[in-house]
């Protein structure tokens, strides 16, 4: 059905770890997105289905409200709210399943606990340059999403028949969101073959789109208008757009987790804009998203100047300076870089 990118050695190593595990804790990154929650919840359902006695999902902080419809989302433990319970689960687990992140520093305070845990550790991820902390690493940056890797893994293990509708819905959600509804990093035949199989399993792709993209608050819509009318700066010679928001501006619109989702993509709808950058002030840092179109990488720029990285057309970074100084740093370097 699809190409076998996961090796037999990786499959065997994963199966051996799973066979010896009675308690699995699934972890994912800070500010979990659709791919993080989709892969985590898909694996939660799958491990339950194959009879793992104890399975838990722990995430560092709150995830967006538009993902809370997902099957078993109510079972997710949020470290910010239940730190002690999460710590106990991580410490007592036989296996830590690290999904959609490649370094323990990406899971905040949970990273220190996970590093000290005696549990075996396994990465399933699609980001570049995985850190060397896991016993088994299944890392394929060419994959559009971690959810796609989860589907491939389950199938390669011979467990396609164990993919229930809830698992399929979680996998599809991650595939859809991590490609901007299949608008970037998604020009692969295998991806659409997988989607076809998920639809056969009962996924209503139109309904999922509505649940994710058509449930925003009025405040979020006003924030979008503010970004485009007041805050968007265009650099015509570099075909680039930048939006930068302070915490004060976010508070003006009662900012909630997930309200910034997709805002970075909006300027790419403008003719002759090929690069888009979105910055917003968080509690202790500036979070930066980079997007681009075609054969125009942004991950290298994110890595070189903003301690980030990601995929060619979709990357992230961070800054521990003010918004104004972060914008200045961007403007000092991006022109020559993007002109290349």
Secondary structure, DSSP 8 states (H G I E B T S, - for coil): -----S-HHHHHHHHHHHHT-SEEEEEE-SS--HHHHHHHHHHHHHHHHTT-SEEEEEESS---GGGTTSTTGGG-EETTT-HHHHHHHHHH-SEEEEES-SSGGGGTTHHHHHHH--SEEEEEE-SSS--S--SEEEE-TTSS-HHHHHHHHHHHTT-GGG--HHHHHHHHHHHHHTTTTTTSS---HHHHHHHHHHHHTT--HHHHHHHHHS---HHHHHHHHHIIIII-EEEGGGTEEEEEE-HHHHHHTT--TTTTTTGGGGGGGSTT--EEEEEEE-SSSEEEEEEE-SS---HHHHHHHHS-EE-SSEEEEEESS-HHHHHHHHHHHHHHHHH-
